[in-house]
């Protein structure tokens, strides 16, 4: 453990950010799973709504730096392709 005041503060901030990032990742991963399930089993409207929700969470995660922009775009594209096959 650091014994410099600024480093102690930095460690606390990093722990907070790690928890927030972990929660955000969990949230969008769950949304992706729900969207895929809706595409497989639900109606087209349910699937569209689920995919839209997941895309919003991915955009927010990319904007906050939880995941890279390319990763978010790749995941959104994958969901869009699955949805297009459903139609």
C-alpha positions in Angstrom: 0.0 0.0 0.0 1.2 3.4 -0.9 2.1 5.8 1.9 1.9 9.0 -0.1 -1.4 10.8 0.3 -2.1 11.4 -3.4 -1.3 7.7 -4.2 -3.7 6.5 -1.4 -6.4 8.7 -3.0 -5.6 7.4 -6.5 -5.9 3.8 -5.3 -9.4 4.6 -3.8 -10.5 6.3 -7.0 -9.2 3.3 -9.1 -11.2 0.9 -6.9 -14.4 3.0 -7.4 -13.9 3.2 -11.1 -13.2 -0.6 -11.4 -16.5 -1.3 -9.6 -18.4 1.1 -11.9 -16.8 -0.4 -15.0 -17.6 -3.9 -13.8 -21.2 -2.9 -13.3 -21.5 -1.3 -16.7 -20.0 -4.4 -18.4 -22.3 -6.7 -16.6 -25.3 -4.5 -17.6 -24.5 -4.5 -21.3 -23.6 -8.1 -21.4 -26.9 -9.0 -19.8 -28.7 -6.7 -22.4 -26.9 -8.5 -25.2 -28.0 -11.9 -23.9 -31.6 -10.7 -23.6 -31.5 -9.2 -27.1 -30.2 -12.5 -28.6 -32.9 -14.4 -26.7 -35.5 -12.0 -27.9 -34.3 -12.4 -31.5 -34.4 -16.2 -31.2 -37.8 -16.6 -29.4 -39.6 -13.3 -29.4 -41.5 -11.2 -31.9 -39.8 -8.8 -34.2 -41.0 -5.8 -32.1 -39.6 -7.3 -28.9 -36.3 -8.1 -30.6 -36.0 -4.5 -32.0 -36.7 -3.1 -28.6 -34.1 -5.4 -26.9 -31.5 -4.7 -29.6 -32.1 -0.9 -29.3 -31.7 -1.1 -25.5 -28.4 -3.1 -25.8 -27.1 -0.7 -28.4 -27.7 2.3 -26.1 -25.9 0.6 -23.3 -23.0 -0.3 -25.6 -22.8 3.3 -26.8 -22.7 4.6 -23.3 -20.0 2.1 -22.2 -17.9 3.1 -25.2 -18.4 6.8 -24.5 -17.3 6.4 -20.8 -14.3 4.3 -21.9 -15.4 1.0 -20.3 -14.9 -0.7 -23.7 -13.3 0.6 -26.9 -15.4 2.2 -29.6 -14.5 -0.5 -32.1 -15.6 -3.2 -29.7 -19.0 -1.5 -29.2 -19.4 -1.1 -32.9 -18.6 -4.8 -33.5 -21.1 -6.0 -30.9 -23.8 -3.6 -32.3 -23.1 -4.9 -35.8 -23.4 -8.5 -34.7 -26.8 -7.8 -33.1 -28.0 -5.9 -36.2 -27.0 -8.9 -38.4 -28.9 -11.3 -36.2 -31.9 -9.0 -36.2 -31.8 -8.7 -40.0 -31.9 -12.5 -40.3 -35.0 -12.6 -38.1 -37.0 -10.4 -40.4 
